[in-house]
Amino acid sequence: MSFLREITEFLLARKKYWLIPIVVMMVVMGGLVVLTKGSAVAPFIYTLF
Protein backbone atom coordinates (compact mmCIF):
# COMPACT_ATOMS: atom_id res chain seq x y z
CA MET A 1 0.00 0.00 0.00
CA SER A 2 2.92 2.36 0.53
CA PHE A 3 3.69 1.99 -3.19
CA LEU A 4 0.29 3.43 -4.09
CA ARG A 5 0.79 6.24 -1.61
CA GLU A 6 4.16 7.10 -3.14
CA ILE A 7 2.70 7.13 -6.65
CA THR A 8 -0.11 9.42 -5.50
CA GLU A 9 2.30 11.80 -3.79
CA PHE A 10 4.51 11.85 -6.89
CA LEU A 11 1.58 12.62 -9.20
CA LEU A 12 0.33 15.43 -6.98
CA ALA A 13 3.77 16.93 -6.31
CA ARG A 14 4.80 16.92 -9.98
CA LYS A 15 1.32 17.96 -11.14
CA LYS A 16 1.03 14.95 -13.47
CA TYR A 17 -2.76 14.85 -13.26
CA TRP A 18 -3.09 13.26 -16.70
CA LEU A 19 -1.51 10.05 -15.34
CA ILE A 20 -4.18 9.55 -12.67
CA PRO A 21 -6.74 7.84 -15.00
CA ILE A 22 -4.02 5.50 -16.29
CA VAL A 23 -3.02 4.47 -12.77
CA VAL A 24 -6.65 4.00 -11.74
CA MET A 25 -7.36 1.77 -14.75
CA MET A 26 -4.24 -0.31 -14.04
CA VAL A 27 -5.39 -0.84 -10.45
CA VAL A 28 -8.91 -1.79 -11.59
CA MET A 29 -7.62 -4.26 -14.20
CA GLY A 30 -5.20 -5.76 -11.68
CA GLY A 31 -8.05 -6.18 -9.21
CA LEU A 32 -10.13 -7.93 -11.85
CA VAL A 33 -7.29 -10.34 -12.59
CA VAL A 34 -6.89 -11.16 -8.90
CA LEU A 35 -10.62 -11.58 -8.33
CA THR A 36 -11.27 -13.74 -11.39
CA LYS A 37 -8.48 -16.24 -10.82
CA GLY A 38 -10.28 -19.44 -9.85
CA SER A 39 -13.53 -17.63 -9.18
CA ALA A 40 -17.11 -18.47 -10.10
CA VAL A 41 -17.47 -14.91 -11.41
CA ALA A 42 -14.75 -15.40 -14.05
CA PRO A 43 -17.03 -16.49 -16.95
CA PHE A 44 -19.17 -13.39 -16.51
CA ILE A 45 -16.21 -11.02 -16.50
CA TYR A 46 -14.65 -12.71 -19.53
CA THR A 47 -17.79 -12.04 -21.55
CA LEU A 48 -17.32 -8.29 -20.96
CA PHE A 49 -14.05 -8.36 -22.86
MARPA-655467 format. One record per residue: residue number from 1; residue in three letters; chain; x negated, y, z of N, C-alpha, C in turn. Coordinates in Angstrom, 2 decimals. Atoms other than C-alpha are relative to their C-alpha. Last residue first. Example, Ala and Ser with C-alpha at 12.3 -4.5 7.8 and 13.67 -1.06 7.14 Angstrom:
BEGIN
NODE;2;Ser;A;0.82;-1.19;-0.06;-13.67;-1.06;7.14;0.77;1.09;0.73
NODE;1;Ala;A;-0.89;-1.19;0.00;-12.30;-4.50;7.80;-0.90;1.20;0.00
This chain:
BEGIN
NODE;49;Phe;A;1.13;-0.33;0.85;14.05;-8.36;-22.86;-0.02;-0.89;-1.21
NODE;48;Leu;A;0.05;-1.46;0.17;17.32;-8.29;-20.96;-1.10;0.41;-0.97
NODE;47;Thr;A;-0.92;-0.38;1.07;17.79;-12.04;-21.55;0.01;1.52;-0.23
NODE;46;Tyr;A;0.61;0.26;1.30;14.65;-12.71;-19.53;0.91;0.39;-1.15
NODE;45;Ile;A;0.92;-1.09;0.28;16.21;-11.02;-16.50;-0.65;-0.19;-1.37
NODE;44;Phe;A;-0.79;-1.21;0.24;19.17;-13.39;-16.51;-0.89;1.19;-0.34
NODE;43;Pro;A;-0.66;0.05;1.33;17.03;-16.49;-16.95;0.80;1.26;-0.31
NODE;42;Ala;A;0.88;-0.13;1.15;14.75;-15.40;-14.05;0.72;-0.08;-1.34
NODE;41;Val;A;-0.41;-1.20;0.72;17.47;-14.91;-11.41;-0.78;0.14;-1.32
NODE;40;Ala;A;-1.23;0.33;0.71;17.11;-18.47;-10.10;0.49;1.18;-0.83
NODE;39;Ser;A;-1.25;-0.48;-0.60;13.53;-17.63;-9.18;1.19;-0.46;-0.83
NODE;38;Gly;A;-0.62;1.10;-0.73;10.28;-19.44;-9.85;1.32;0.38;0.64
NODE;37;Lys;A;0.82;1.21;0.01;8.48;-16.24;-10.82;0.66;-1.07;0.87
NODE;36;Thr;A;-0.52;1.01;0.91;11.27;-13.74;-11.39;-0.82;-1.29;-0.01
NODE;35;Leu;A;-1.30;0.51;-0.39;10.62;-11.58;-8.33;0.49;-1.14;-0.88
NODE;34;Val;A;0.10;0.69;-1.28;6.89;-11.16;-8.90;1.34;-0.63;0.39
NODE;33;Val;A;0.80;1.20;0.20;7.29;-10.34;-12.59;-0.08;-0.81;1.29
NODE;32;Leu;A;-0.81;0.98;0.73;10.13;-7.93;-11.85;-0.77;-1.30;-0.21
NODE;31;Gly;A;-0.99;0.56;-0.93;8.05;-6.18;-9.21;0.88;-1.03;-0.67
NODE;30;Gly;A;0.72;0.92;-0.88;5.20;-5.76;-11.68;0.92;-0.64;1.02
NODE;29;Met;A;0.27;1.21;0.79;7.62;-4.26;-14.20;-0.77;-1.03;0.84
NODE;28;Val;A;-1.27;0.69;0.23;8.91;-1.79;-11.59;-0.23;-1.31;-0.76
NODE;27;Val;A;-0.40;0.60;-1.27;5.39;-0.84;-10.45;1.29;-0.80;-0.16
NODE;26;Met;A;0.91;1.12;-0.27;4.24;-0.31;-14.04;0.36;-0.70;1.30
NODE;25;Met;A;-0.38;1.12;0.86;7.36;1.77;-14.75;-0.92;-1.21;0.20
NODE;24;Val;A;-1.27;0.54;-0.50;6.65;4.00;-11.74;0.43;-1.21;-0.83
NODE;23;Val;A;0.30;0.75;-1.21;3.02;4.47;-12.77;1.26;-0.65;0.55
NODE;22;Ile;A;0.76;1.18;0.40;4.02;5.50;-16.29;-0.29;-0.88;1.21
NODE;21;Pro;A;-0.91;1.01;0.58;6.74;7.84;-15.00;-0.72;-1.28;-0.43
NODE;20;Ile;A;-0.90;0.58;-0.99;4.18;9.55;-12.67;0.99;-1.00;-0.62
NODE;19;Leu;A;0.35;1.40;-0.25;1.51;10.05;-15.34;0.97;-0.68;0.96
NODE;18;Trp;A;-0.44;0.80;1.13;3.09;13.26;-16.70;-0.34;-1.47;0.17
NODE;17;Tyr;A;-1.40;0.41;-0.17;2.76;14.85;-13.26;0.49;-0.88;-1.14
NODE;16;Lys;A;-0.20;0.90;1.14;-1.03;14.95;-13.47;1.42;-0.57;0.07
NODE;15;Lys;A;-1.16;-0.48;0.76;-1.32;17.96;-11.14;0.19;-0.79;-1.31
NODE;14;Arg;A;0.50;-0.37;1.33;-4.80;16.92;-9.98;1.10;0.51;-0.92
NODE;13;Ala;A;1.12;-0.93;-0.16;-3.77;16.93;-6.31;-0.49;0.50;-1.36
NODE;12;Leu;A;-0.48;-1.29;-0.50;-0.33;15.43;-6.98;-1.13;1.02;0.11
NODE;11;Leu;A;-0.89;-0.61;0.99;-1.58;12.62;-9.20;0.47;1.37;0.44
NODE;10;Phe;A;0.78;-0.42;1.16;-4.51;11.85;-6.89;0.87;0.74;-1.01
NODE;9;Glu;A;0.77;-1.18;-0.39;-2.30;11.80;-3.79;-0.83;0.54;-1.17
NODE;8;Thr;A;-0.94;-1.11;-0.15;0.11;9.42;-5.50;-0.73;1.28;0.37
NODE;7;Ile;A;-0.41;-0.40;1.35;-2.70;7.13;-6.65;0.93;1.20;0.08
NODE;6;Glu;A;1.12;-0.70;0.63;-4.16;7.10;-3.14;0.35;0.46;-1.41
NODE;5;Arg;A;0.11;-1.31;-0.64;-0.79;6.24;-1.61;-1.13;0.82;-0.63
NODE;4;Leu;A;-1.08;-0.84;0.54;-0.29;3.43;-4.09;-0.04;1.40;0.58
NODE;3;Phe;A;0.33;-0.26;1.41;-3.69;1.99;-3.19;1.06;0.90;-0.63
NODE;2;Ser;A;0.86;-1.19;0.00;-2.92;2.36;0.53;-0.40;0.37;-1.43
NODE;1;Met;A;-0.82;-1.20;0.00;0.00;0.00;0.00;-0.86;1.26;0.00
